[in-house]
Amino acid sequence: MRTFAPISRPRAVPSIACMSNIRRWAASAALAVGAATMYRRVVRPWMYAWGARADEVDVVLTGDDLVSASTPRTTRAVSIDASIEAVWPWLVQIGERPRRLLQL
């Protein structure tokens, strides 16, 4: 009986389609990391201090000592070009509605 040497097969080389999937996955991962970094460095600080000046953000308010230091602080503000006498009735009107609903 004759014995034959085993046929050596070439190593598996990733196909072009497989490489395309790897590149697509790597690009998606890089995009996700970039988006998360952009959110944490740009969007979140802007969102947490929306409309407020730097001195308004840094001021210590009543109740700040009750919140742990690791909790994010948000300070949002709206500047209104009107006198207090003109704005106060609007604020009172907005504040009354929830109480009226609870009294029903």
PyMOL commands that place a pseudoatom at each C-alpha (Angstrom):
pseudoatom trace, name=CA, resn=MET, resi=1, chain=A, elem=C, hetatm=0, pos=[0.000, 0.000, 0.000]
pseudoatom trace, name=CA, resn=ARG, resi=2, chain=A, elem=C, hetatm=0, pos=[1.165, 3.405, -0.860]
pseudoatom trace, name=CA, resn=THR, resi=3, chain=A, elem=C, hetatm=0, pos=[1.050, 6.220, 1.691]
pseudoatom trace, name=CA, resn=PHE, resi=4, chain=A, elem=C, hetatm=0, pos=[0.608, 9.765, 0.643]
pseudoatom trace, name=CA, resn=ALA, resi=5, chain=A, elem=C, hetatm=0, pos=[1.799, 12.820, 2.416]
pseudoatom trace, name=CA, resn=PRO, resi=6, chain=A, elem=C, hetatm=0, pos=[-1.010, 14.961, 3.722]
pseudoatom trace, name=CA, resn=ILE, resi=7, chain=A, elem=C, hetatm=0, pos=[-1.899, 17.861, 1.520]
pseudoatom trace, name=CA, resn=SER, resi=8, chain=A, elem=C, hetatm=0, pos=[-0.906, 21.112, 3.114]
pseudoatom trace, name=CA, resn=ARG, resi=9, chain=A, elem=C, hetatm=0, pos=[-3.680, 23.622, 3.001]
pseudoatom trace, name=CA, resn=PRO, resi=10, chain=A, elem=C, hetatm=0, pos=[-2.988, 27.310, 2.886]
pseudoatom trace, name=CA, resn=ARG, resi=11, chain=A, elem=C, hetatm=0, pos=[-3.756, 29.274, 6.017]
pseudoatom trace, name=CA, resn=ALA, resi=12, chain=A, elem=C, hetatm=0, pos=[-7.123, 30.871, 6.165]
pseudoatom trace, name=CA, resn=VAL, resi=13, chain=A, elem=C, hetatm=0, pos=[-6.833, 34.424, 4.949]
pseudoatom trace, name=CA, resn=PRO, resi=14, chain=A, elem=C, hetatm=0, pos=[-9.686, 36.755, 5.839]
pseudoatom trace, name=CA, resn=SER, resi=15, chain=A, elem=C, hetatm=0, pos=[-11.771, 37.497, 2.840]
pseudoatom trace, name=CA, resn=ILE, resi=16, chain=A, elem=C, hetatm=0, pos=[-12.296, 41.017, 1.574]
pseudoatom trace, name=CA, resn=ALA, resi=17, chain=A, elem=C, hetatm=0, pos=[-15.871, 40.951, 2.849]
pseudoatom trace, name=CA, resn=CYS, resi=18, chain=A, elem=C, hetatm=0, pos=[-14.661, 39.996, 6.319]
pseudoatom trace, name=CA, resn=MET, resi=19, chain=A, elem=C, hetatm=0, pos=[-12.108, 42.825, 6.339]
pseudoatom trace, name=CA, resn=SER, resi=20, chain=A, elem=C, hetatm=0, pos=[-14.860, 45.192, 5.320]
pseudoatom trace, name=CA, resn=ASN, resi=21, chain=A, elem=C, hetatm=0, pos=[-16.924, 44.104, 8.337]
pseudoatom trace, name=CA, resn=ILE, resi=22, chain=A, elem=C, hetatm=0, pos=[-13.948, 44.588, 10.646]
pseudoatom trace, name=CA, resn=ARG, resi=23, chain=A, elem=C, hetatm=0, pos=[-13.365, 48.087, 9.294]
pseudoatom trace, name=CA, resn=ARG, resi=24, chain=A, elem=C, hetatm=0, pos=[-17.069, 48.895, 9.577]
pseudoatom trace, name=CA, resn=TRP, resi=25, chain=A, elem=C, hetatm=0, pos=[-17.101, 47.706, 13.200]
pseudoatom trace, name=CA, resn=ALA, resi=26, chain=A, elem=C, hetatm=0, pos=[-13.934, 49.682, 14.028]
pseudoatom trace, name=CA, resn=ALA, resi=27, chain=A, elem=C, hetatm=0, pos=[-15.353, 52.819, 12.415]
pseudoatom trace, name=CA, resn=SER, resi=28, chain=A, elem=C, hetatm=0, pos=[-18.605, 52.407, 14.340]
pseudoatom trace, name=CA, resn=ALA, resi=29, chain=A, elem=C, hetatm=0, pos=[-16.732, 51.937, 17.609]
pseudoatom trace, name=CA, resn=ALA, resi=30, chain=A, elem=C, hetatm=0, pos=[-14.560, 54.997, 16.929]
pseudoatom trace, name=CA, resn=LEU, resi=31, chain=A, elem=C, hetatm=0, pos=[-17.663, 57.043, 16.099]
pseudoatom trace, name=CA, resn=ALA, resi=32, chain=A, elem=C, hetatm=0, pos=[-19.379, 55.927, 19.312]
pseudoatom trace, name=CA, resn=VAL, resi=33, chain=A, elem=C, hetatm=0, pos=[-16.333, 56.793, 21.432]
pseudoatom trace, name=CA, resn=GLY, resi=34, chain=A, elem=C, hetatm=0, pos=[-16.023, 60.169, 19.688]
pseudoatom trace, name=CA, resn=ALA, resi=35, chain=A, elem=C, hetatm=0, pos=[-19.706, 60.949, 20.212]
pseudoatom trace, name=CA, resn=ALA, resi=36, chain=A, elem=C, hetatm=0, pos=[-19.520, 60.011, 23.902]
pseudoatom trace, name=CA, resn=THR, resi=37, chain=A, elem=C, hetatm=0, pos=[-16.417, 62.156, 24.377]
pseudoatom trace, name=CA, resn=MET, resi=38, chain=A, elem=C, hetatm=0, pos=[-18.027, 65.102, 22.585]
pseudoatom trace, name=CA, resn=TYR, resi=39, chain=A, elem=C, hetatm=0, pos=[-21.135, 64.782, 24.758]
pseudoatom trace, name=CA, resn=ARG, resi=40, chain=A, elem=C, hetatm=0, pos=[-19.173, 64.690, 28.023]
pseudoatom trace, name=CA, resn=ARG, resi=41, chain=A, elem=C, hetatm=0, pos=[-16.815, 67.559, 27.146]
pseudoatom trace, name=CA, resn=VAL, resi=42, chain=A, elem=C, hetatm=0, pos=[-19.037, 69.930, 25.169]
pseudoatom trace, name=CA, resn=VAL, resi=43, chain=A, elem=C, hetatm=0, pos=[-22.758, 69.156, 25.298]
pseudoatom trace, name=CA, resn=ARG, resi=44, chain=A, elem=C, hetatm=0, pos=[-23.196, 68.190, 28.963]
pseudoatom trace, name=CA, resn=PRO, resi=45, chain=A, elem=C, hetatm=0, pos=[-21.401, 71.231, 30.478]
pseudoatom trace, name=CA, resn=TRP, resi=46, chain=A, elem=C, hetatm=0, pos=[-23.394, 73.532, 28.192]
pseudoatom trace, name=CA, resn=MET, resi=47, chain=A, elem=C, hetatm=0, pos=[-26.636, 71.737, 29.040]
pseudoatom trace, name=CA, resn=TYR, resi=48, chain=A, elem=C, hetatm=0, pos=[-25.987, 71.850, 32.814]
pseudoatom trace, name=CA, resn=ALA, resi=49, chain=A, elem=C, hetatm=0, pos=[-25.412, 75.626, 32.734]
pseudoatom trace, name=CA, resn=TRP, resi=50, chain=A, elem=C, hetatm=0, pos=[-27.910, 76.576, 30.033]
pseudoatom trace, name=CA, resn=GLY, resi=51, chain=A, elem=C, hetatm=0, pos=[-28.502, 80.329, 29.967]
pseudoatom trace, name=CA, resn=ALA, resi=52, chain=A, elem=C, hetatm=0, pos=[-26.582, 81.018, 33.185]
pseudoatom trace, name=CA, resn=ARG, resi=53, chain=A, elem=C, hetatm=0, pos=[-23.567, 83.307, 33.512]
pseudoatom trace, name=CA, resn=ALA, resi=54, chain=A, elem=C, hetatm=0, pos=[-20.332, 82.018, 35.091]
pseudoatom trace, name=CA, resn=ASP, resi=55, chain=A, elem=C, hetatm=0, pos=[-20.988, 83.882, 38.350]
pseudoatom trace, name=CA, resn=GLU, resi=56, chain=A, elem=C, hetatm=0, pos=[-24.478, 82.335, 38.565]
pseudoatom trace, name=CA, resn=VAL, resi=57, chain=A, elem=C, hetatm=0, pos=[-23.075, 78.842, 38.055]
pseudoatom trace, name=CA, resn=ASP, resi=58, chain=A, elem=C, hetatm=0, pos=[-20.390, 79.258, 40.739]
pseudoatom trace, name=CA, resn=VAL, resi=59, chain=A, elem=C, hetatm=0, pos=[-22.612, 80.767, 43.454]
pseudoatom trace, name=CA, resn=VAL, resi=60, chain=A, elem=C, hetatm=0, pos=[-23.403, 78.553, 46.471]
pseudoatom trace, name=CA, resn=LEU, resi=61, chain=A, elem=C, hetatm=0, pos=[-27.161, 78.193, 46.886]
pseudoatom trace, name=CA, resn=THR, resi=62, chain=A, elem=C, hetatm=0, pos=[-29.329, 77.039, 49.757]
pseudoatom trace, name=CA, resn=GLY, resi=63, chain=A, elem=C, hetatm=0, pos=[-29.418, 73.253, 49.834]
pseudoatom trace, name=CA, resn=ASP, resi=64, chain=A, elem=C, hetatm=0, pos=[-26.114, 72.719, 48.008]
pseudoatom trace, name=CA, resn=ASP, resi=65, chain=A, elem=C, hetatm=0, pos=[-24.678, 71.198, 51.191]
pseudoatom trace, name=CA, resn=LEU, resi=66, chain=A, elem=C, hetatm=0, pos=[-27.419, 68.530, 51.137]
pseudoatom trace, name=CA, resn=VAL, resi=67, chain=A, elem=C, hetatm=0, pos=[-26.299, 67.151, 47.773]
pseudoatom trace, name=CA, resn=SER, resi=68, chain=A, elem=C, hetatm=0, pos=[-23.160, 65.017, 47.483]
pseudoatom trace, name=CA, resn=ALA, resi=69, chain=A, elem=C, hetatm=0, pos=[-20.202, 66.466, 45.596]
pseudoatom trace, name=CA, resn=SER, resi=70, chain=A, elem=C, hetatm=0, pos=[-20.321, 63.695, 42.986]
pseudoatom trace, name=CA, resn=THR, resi=71, chain=A, elem=C, hetatm=0, pos=[-23.868, 64.626, 41.929]
pseudoatom trace, name=CA, resn=PRO, resi=72, chain=A, elem=C, hetatm=0, pos=[-23.952, 66.863, 38.859]
pseudoatom trace, name=CA, resn=ARG, resi=73, chain=A, elem=C, hetatm=0, pos=[-25.071, 70.438, 39.545]
pseudoatom trace, name=CA, resn=THR, resi=74, chain=A, elem=C, hetatm=0, pos=[-27.353, 72.086, 37.059]
pseudoatom trace, name=CA, resn=THR, resi=75, chain=A, elem=C, hetatm=0, pos=[-27.967, 75.820, 36.923]
pseudoatom trace, name=CA, resn=ARG, resi=76, chain=A, elem=C, hetatm=0, pos=[-30.320, 77.038, 34.252]
pseudoatom trace, name=CA, resn=ALA, resi=77, chain=A, elem=C, hetatm=0, pos=[-31.301, 80.653, 33.833]
pseudoatom trace, name=CA, resn=VAL, resi=78, chain=A, elem=C, hetatm=0, pos=[-33.384, 82.932, 31.686]
pseudoatom trace, name=CA, resn=SER, resi=79, chain=A, elem=C, hetatm=0, pos=[-32.665, 86.634, 31.336]
pseudoatom trace, name=CA, resn=ILE, resi=80, chain=A, elem=C, hetatm=0, pos=[-35.781, 88.775, 31.008]
pseudoatom trace, name=CA, resn=ASP, resi=81, chain=A, elem=C, hetatm=0, pos=[-35.489, 92.378, 29.934]
pseudoatom trace, name=CA, resn=ALA, resi=82, chain=A, elem=C, hetatm=0, pos=[-38.328, 93.690, 32.119]
pseudoatom trace, name=CA, resn=SER, resi=83, chain=A, elem=C, hetatm=0, pos=[-38.910, 95.077, 35.580]
pseudoatom trace, name=CA, resn=ILE, resi=84, chain=A, elem=C, hetatm=0, pos=[-39.693, 92.843, 38.546]
pseudoatom trace, name=CA, resn=GLU, resi=85, chain=A, elem=C, hetatm=0, pos=[-43.152, 94.403, 38.777]
pseudoatom trace, name=CA, resn=ALA, resi=86, chain=A, elem=C, hetatm=0, pos=[-43.904, 93.273, 35.217]
pseudoatom trace, name=CA, resn=VAL, resi=87, chain=A, elem=C, hetatm=0, pos=[-42.499, 89.746, 35.603]
pseudoatom trace, name=CA, resn=TRP, resi=88, chain=A, elem=C, hetatm=0, pos=[-43.753, 88.777, 39.068]
pseudoatom trace, name=CA, resn=PRO, resi=89, chain=A, elem=C, hetatm=0, pos=[-47.463, 88.437, 38.134]
pseudoatom trace, name=CA, resn=TRP, resi=90, chain=A, elem=C, hetatm=0, pos=[-46.527, 86.005, 35.376]
pseudoatom trace, name=CA, resn=LEU, resi=91, chain=A, elem=C, hetatm=0, pos=[-44.450, 83.876, 37.735]
pseudoatom trace, name=CA, resn=VAL, resi=92, chain=A, elem=C, hetatm=0, pos=[-47.242, 83.798, 40.318]
pseudoatom trace, name=CA, resn=GLN, resi=93, chain=A, elem=C, hetatm=0, pos=[-49.748, 82.811, 37.632]
pseudoatom trace, name=CA, resn=ILE, resi=94, chain=A, elem=C, hetatm=0, pos=[-47.561, 79.890, 36.510]
pseudoatom trace, name=CA, resn=GLY, resi=95, chain=A, elem=C, hetatm=0, pos=[-47.043, 78.759, 40.103]
pseudoatom trace, name=CA, resn=GLU, resi=96, chain=A, elem=C, hetatm=0, pos=[-50.753, 78.707, 40.996]
pseudoatom trace, name=CA, resn=ARG, resi=97, chain=A, elem=C, hetatm=0, pos=[-51.937, 76.217, 38.408]
pseudoatom trace, name=CA, resn=PRO, resi=98, chain=A, elem=C, hetatm=0, pos=[-50.472, 73.024, 39.922]
pseudoatom trace, name=CA, resn=ARG, resi=99, chain=A, elem=C, hetatm=0, pos=[-51.951, 73.874, 43.329]
pseudoatom trace, name=CA, resn=ARG, resi=100, chain=A, elem=C, hetatm=0, pos=[-55.403, 74.379, 41.833]
pseudoatom trace, name=CA, resn=LEU, resi=101, chain=A, elem=C, hetatm=0, pos=[-55.231, 70.981, 40.161]
pseudoatom trace, name=CA, resn=LEU, resi=102, chain=A, elem=C, hetatm=0, pos=[-54.289, 69.299, 43.437]
pseudoatom trace, name=CA, resn=GLN, resi=103, chain=A, elem=C, hetatm=0, pos=[-57.201, 70.924, 45.293]
pseudoatom trace, name=CA, resn=LEU, resi=104, chain=A, elem=C, hetatm=0, pos=[-59.828, 69.417, 42.991]
for i in range(1, 104): cmd.bond("trace and resi %d" % i, "trace and resi %d" % (i + 1))
show_as sticks, trace
zoom trace
